[in-house]
Amino acid sequence: GAVVSQHPSRVICKSGTSVKIECRSLDFQATTMFWYRQFPKQSLMLMATSNEGSKATYEQGVEKDKFLINHASLTLSTLTVTSAHPEDSSFYICSAPDRVEQTEAFFGQGTRLTVV
Amino acid sequence: QKEVEQDPGPLSVPEGAIVSLNCTYSNSAFQYFMWYRQYSRKGPELLMYTYSSGNKEDGRFTAQVDKSSKYISLFIRDSQPSDSATYLCAMSEKYFNKFYFGSGTKLNVKP
């Protein structure tokens, strides 16, 4: 089946630095990808919708200048956490619906970000 | 009020028990209802999805949707230790579009 690959799976960074997370659809084209964040013992919360070739759409309360999303190709979306702070430490997951096969939305493995 | 409310866990049952997991929601525009299973430090895996109201069965799993009550359920028959995971309900207005998730119920099936 279709696979979404997310990289890195785990990253530790210092406060004030930036971290880039990649999300790739391996065998299907994803014109849309979704980025979620999951804090411990909480649900996945949608952060933004990444659209290939256009600006991302951010959910209320998510700072677009802090969480930069780029969807430059039909198989790759990136999320960059800029000027990271400890409160940004979380589990970030991307998702891409397979609109051609229309079977389901596939999730990446997730990225555990720890800001120290 | 959260868009989706899910019964808090953890839920601990003996092997072979029938498990009932539930979610309620407030947005009447939701049309697609999904159940995902998530193991620790992994991304969610789709178990089942249902469009609109009704029941759907897949092996030991049965999903039910009652749109009039804004209530969905997942039943697991003959539960196995390998079913131990966190179960997330998710909903969307459009087909596999952006999802709204419940907080998850952690299930532990004891041998």
Interface residues (C-beta under 8 A of the other chain):
Chain A: V4 Q6 T32 F34 Y36 K41 Q42 S43 L44 M45 L46 T49 F91 I93 S95 P97 D98 R99 Q102 E104 A105 F107 G108 Q109 G110 R112
Chain B: V4 Q6 Y36 R41 K42 G43 P44 E45 L46 Y49 L88 A90 Y95 F96 N97 K98 F99 Y100 F101 G102 S103 G104
